[in-house]
Amino acid sequence: MDTKAFQWLNFILTFIAVIAIYYFLHDSIPEYFRIPLMIGLVIIVVVSLIVAFRRETPARSKDDDDGDRER
């Protein structure tokens, strides 16, 4: 599988996990805590989306940094 497929798989699995967490907890938590729970779960999904699809920058090795300083 390529990187894009893994990114989508990561996001989809996180989304399914968040839905499952909400489904199993929504009856057992107090009514006043449901909105904060939903907000927290949405934040988790958004962070997962950002992490999964952020642009990967090429990592510079430490040797390259040392070589630039000597010039």
C-alpha positions as CSV (number, residue, x, y, z in Angstrom):
1,M,0.0,0.0,0.0
2,D,1.2,3.5,-0.7
3,T,1.4,6.4,1.8
4,K,-1.9,8.0,0.8
5,A,-3.8,4.7,1.4
6,F,-2.2,4.4,4.9
7,Q,-3.2,8.0,5.6
8,W,-6.8,7.4,4.7
9,L,-6.8,4.1,6.6
10,N,-5.4,5.9,9.7
11,F,-8.1,8.5,9.5
12,I,-11.0,6.1,8.9
13,L,-9.9,3.8,11.8
14,T,-9.7,6.8,14.1
15,F,-13.1,8.0,13.0
16,I,-14.6,4.5,13.6
17,A,-12.9,4.3,17.0
18,V,-14.3,7.7,18.0
19,I,-17.8,6.7,16.9
20,A,-17.5,3.5,18.9
21,I,-16.3,5.3,22.0
22,Y,-19.3,7.7,21.8
23,Y,-21.8,4.9,21.1
24,F,-20.7,2.9,24.1
25,L,-20.4,5.8,26.5
26,H,-23.4,8.1,25.6
27,D,-25.8,6.2,27.9
28,S,-23.5,5.9,30.9
29,I,-22.3,9.5,31.1
30,P,-24.3,12.3,32.7
31,E,-26.4,14.6,30.4
32,Y,-24.3,17.6,31.1
33,F,-21.1,15.9,30.1
34,R,-22.3,14.8,26.6
35,I,-21.4,18.0,24.8
36,P,-17.9,18.2,26.2
37,L,-17.4,14.5,25.3
38,M,-18.5,15.2,21.7
39,I,-16.2,18.3,21.5
40,G,-13.3,16.2,22.7
41,L,-14.0,13.4,20.2
42,V,-14.3,15.9,17.4
43,I,-10.9,17.4,18.4
44,I,-9.4,13.9,18.3
45,V,-10.7,13.4,14.8
46,V,-9.5,16.8,13.6
47,V,-6.0,16.2,15.1
48,S,-5.9,12.8,13.5
49,L,-6.8,14.3,10.1
50,I,-4.1,17.0,10.5
51,V,-1.5,14.5,11.5
52,A,-2.4,12.0,8.8
53,F,-2.4,14.5,5.9
54,R,0.3,17.0,6.8
55,R,3.0,17.4,4.3
56,E,6.1,15.4,5.1
57,T,9.2,17.5,4.9
58,P,12.4,15.7,4.0
59,A,14.5,15.1,7.1
60,R,18.0,16.5,7.0
61,S,20.5,14.3,8.5
62,K,22.9,15.6,11.2
63,D,25.9,15.1,8.9
64,D,24.4,17.5,6.4
65,D,24.0,20.2,9.1
66,D,27.6,19.8,10.2
67,G,28.8,20.0,6.6
68,D,27.0,23.3,6.1
69,R,28.7,24.9,9.1
70,E,32.2,24.0,7.9
71,R,31.7,25.8,4.6
